[in-house]
Amino acid sequence: MKTSIHRIAIPSILEVGKGNINNVGTLIKKAMFQKVSIYFGEGIEELFGDAIRNSLKEVDIEISNVEIISDIKFEAISTKAFEISNDVEALIGVGGGKVIDGVKYMSFLKKLPFISIPTSTSNDGFSSAGASLLVNDRRMSVPAKTPYGIIVDIDVIKGAPEKFIFSGIGDLVSNITALYDWKFEEENGKAIVDDFATMISKKAVNSFVRTEFKTIKDDLFLKELVDSLTLNGISMEIAGNSSPASGSEHLISHALDKFVEVSQLHGIQVGIATYIMAKVQNHRFERISKVLKETGFFEYVKSLKMKKEDFKRAIDDAPSIKSSRYTYIHVEENRILAKRIVEEDEILKHVLI
């Protein structure tokens, strides 16, 4: 294993606050962009299209074209990238995970700055360098680039369905088990932990889980969630891989995606898998349980009627998702314990069927 000092990319524009959807033009004007292309997720242009277009026109930023991204097949996104006019200076993606991933990859192919404007916080994809696209009808991670700019409007996030907030919560608390897995890999000679990436990832999750709130739509709670998910993206950029925010719990979620008829939001599956793996690791599961209880995450999951048998199968399948890694789930006795927890844990008896 080679070690090296590497340069990292971090967002030049980072704006998280109320009313930002009406100020996109002013917020990106400092980058001196003169011509941009805008891409919306399905149903998003009707909600925010006029506000964004007007804010760009007010500061004399020309809009080359406006498109809807509904197809995130690798071939379709690649083709769309090379249809971009050569005088376009930046790409703006507005919406959920699909459009953010698609435009992020387009910007990578065209070597253009990407402005990420998420309308929900279902995971840390709006701030990370990777993208998830459909390759041969299967979700696969492909290299992309860290956004040049991230603009989040807390009021927009607040207006999104609560399931996206719950998903973001699940994705964020997984830092706890992911970091423990990474340390485990290093102890077993399978990885080298980046201490700075670890520090950022720890700060992100610890700041969030200590945030006091009355409801998950409190402004401060949502700002902490967005800030911490953004730090996740930066921690992965520092590490050069996803290890600071993705471990055995993510492998279980990816395994579920392969065989369940209807996948739930990524962060929902990850949140349950995080609780399971925290108990396997015997590490901070009380804190994780407290957050998932108090936010209403567990009660929301109960309404989804997710199956114990699916999680047990996913636990067995998880090591094959990334055989190059060596997390807690790669050890057979831990898989046996994880399946027993799924069957016998009182909270999981309540939320899974």
Buried (B, 14 or more C-beta within 10 A) or exposed (E): EEEEEEEBEBBEBBBBBBEBBBBBBBBBBEBEBEEBBBBBBEEBBEBBBEBBBEBBEBBEBEBBEBBBBEBBBBEBBBEBBEEBEEEBBBBBBBBBBBBBBBBBBBBBBBEBBBBBBBBBBBBBBBBBBBBBBBEEEEBEBBEBBBBBBBBBBBBBBBEBEBBBBBBBBBBBBBBBBBBBBBBBBBEEEBBBBBEEBBEBBBBBBBEBBEBEBEEBBBBEBBBBBBBBBBBBBBBBBBBEBBBBBBBBBBBBBBBBBBEBEEBBBBBBBBBBBBBBBBBBBEBBBEBBBEBBEEBBBBEBBEEBEBBBEBBBBBBBBBBEBBEEBBBBBBBEEBBEBBBEBBBEBEBBEEBBE
